[in-house]
């Protein structure tokens, strides 16, 4: 993976050197650079979960999850810019590598959380308030969705989750 990132940087440098003086505006140059980067990413979709063959459309969707999205503009001036929500739901027959793809994304992303829908509760996904036994102060215990803020939260076995737990996901906003 590291070798491919350095290869990508080499491609960007070569394109900048070769095409930088050809275009009259920086905008046109950025359009061409964007096109070549898209081609490079789509040609190298095999680097996403290389042990899983085929499923190229699913892997492209995961690439869009990891690198895609538009900036979300908030009306509050002092808030940081955040990525728009990109949600992916993988449905399919048993044994079609859904869990393996989730595990790969979980291991790839630095700020990711992995949980199973079987044992998840609404509190385990969001947050709860508990009393610290040592200091007797109230502390906030964060759940998987809070820990994965500006990252990826992978929920496996989503169909086995309780309806009340699933309804909590509609109310979560970051």
Secondary structure, DSSP 8 states (H G I E B T S, - for coil): -HHHHHHHHHHHHHHHHHHTTT-SSHHHHHHHHHHHHHHHHHHTGGGSSTTS-S-HHHHHHHHHHHH---EE--SSTTS--EE----------TTSSHHHHHHHHHHH-SSEEEEETTT--HHHHSEEEEE-TTT--EEEEE-HHHHTTTSEEEEESGGGS-HHHHHHHHH---
